[in-house]
Amino acid sequence: MPYKKKQLPKYCRHKSSGRAFVRIGGKMYYLGKYGSEASRREYDRIIGEFIANGRSRYLPANHYEKPTSKYIVQRKKSVYEGSS
């Protein structure tokens, strides 16, 4: 069932992690730290795609690319180096 014309998915807070998310078609899209300017911009971008896609419950499959193994290694490395 499609969303009503005036109904938009809400900007929400994930209580345990403190991250912002929006749920579209049962899928949660994490946006960043709740209340941050970056998370609000990401919310606006995703909602823009949602509206451009005809308010379909599903965003295009290529909405997010899967992270590469190089990115994951760099991310873990930066986390471990930052905690020293």
Secondary structure as UniProt FT lines:
FT   TURN            5..6
FT   STRAND          12..13
FT   TURN            15..17
FT   STRAND          19..24
FT   TURN            25..26
FT   STRAND          27..33
FT   TURN            34..35
FT   HELIX           37..52
FT   TURN            53..54
FT   TURN            61..62
FT   HELIX           69..82
//
